[in-house]
Amino acid sequence: MTANLLDRSVAPEVRPLPHLSLPLPETVHTRTGLPLVVLTSATCDAPVFQLRITVGGLGSFDLGRPELASLYPLMLNQGSEGLDGDKLSEIYEGAGAWVNISQQSHHLDIIVRGLTDTAPEVVTTLAQMLRAPLFPARRLAVIAESRAMQREVALKQPKVLARESTALMLWGEGHIAATSASPDDLRGVVSSDLVAVHSGFAPSRMTLYLSGHVDQALIDTVTDAFDEAFEGDNTSDGQWHPNVMPPAPTAGFRRIDLPDSRQAAVSIAIPAIMRSHPDYELLRLAVTGLGGYFGSRLNTELREERGLTYGVSAALVGSLDGAFMSVATECRRDAADEAVEAIEAEIARFVSEPPHGDELKRLLSYSTTRLAAILDSPFAILDTAEVQQATIGTPVDYFDRTQAAIASATPYELARVAATHLSDLRCTTVAE
């Protein structure tokens, strides 16, 4: 018997992961023509599902008024024909369902997760809610006031002021991505404003995504519910195409004086290449090595070596409108300038002294592990395989390209992409 026990005194063999492959979702159409992208997971034993609805053209960049983008998703579940907000919440919670509605740059994202045996009630209620929300005035006044008060608090925070100042330099004056709602703007929204926004909720702009423990009965439940809710709705302006607004960056350094603040925030944005560029995945590895995980260079230098901050993050952000490297940290007021200098120095050192040896091995192992983790969840798989392609411009073969980038990453290649594709232009704000 004891011969079969694991000997924990001996380290297990470490082997490289094989090539990873994303399962391919299948697309069906409801009777009224709505596309339903289905990913049935053989490894999802629990009877759970996720239904995701993306609606193009209802994103924060498309509405033109940031206060509407802030309030519209919060009001969608506050009542519909025959059901007030409390009753809707009671139905979802009683069925063990979780509903989240959020605004992205060019689409509205609605996600519901629940148990398959309660799916008929949940999905039918959801479809009816989305078909005819009421936007009750009294409830809107409460939510708008709450958001306005939150905004007033946010406008006193160094990290918010720094981020919004940097966004203005990155995107350019007048760009919707650099425009934020004021408290008064939020308080001024009325129900008719949201009714006008929802008039764009046309079936021609909708895509349904279903993943998890999926069988034909669940597919039928979803298609029947949405066909019944939207059948006969001829509201359509044709196939939706995003109104892309490229950035118009201007280099600069801005300092926001906050005499009552004990803390400072640093925000830096550096224009970069788009997701469609063949070097994008390698550049993303380079940015991860700079500040994308706890063992990165910026965290090691600013946190561990200098003690300037509890943490600093860097990310390569790619969208339909543009891509950039973002760096953000908070620190003591008297350490802000040193933090900026240290960040710039680490970016330069990454080019002259790229990761190698154990540092490179850690970076590639971390990146491979993050990629493999996607395959643990049918929800993450569907997001990677389908949703991101439609909403943020991720290439169809992005998952394979990322693995190829990890396999080909050398010190020379990481230095090359950082030197070539991170602009010399810097949009930097210190709020202190």
Secondary structure, 3 states (H helix, E strand, C coil): CHHHCCCCCCCCCCCCCCCCCCCCCEEEECCCCCEEEEEECCCCCCCEEEEEEEEECCCHHHHCCHHHHHHHHHHCCCEECCEEHHHHHHHHHHCCCEEEEEECCCEEEEEEEEEHHHHHHHHHHHHHHHHCECCCHHHHHHHHHHHHHHHHHHCCCHHHHHHHHHHHHHHCCCCHHHCCCCHHHHHCCCHHHHHHHHCCCCHHHEEEEEEECCCHHHHHHHHHHHHHHHCCCCCCCCCCCCCCCCCCCCCEEEEECCCCCCEEEEEEEEEECCCCCCCHHHHHHHHHHHHCCCCCHHHHHHHHHCCCCCCEEEEEEECCCCEEEEEEEEEEHHHHHHHHHHHHHHHHHHHHCCCCHHHHHHHHHHHHHHHHHHHHCHHHHHHHHHHHHHHCCCCCCHHHHHHHHHHHCCHHHHHHHHHHHCCCCCEEEEEC
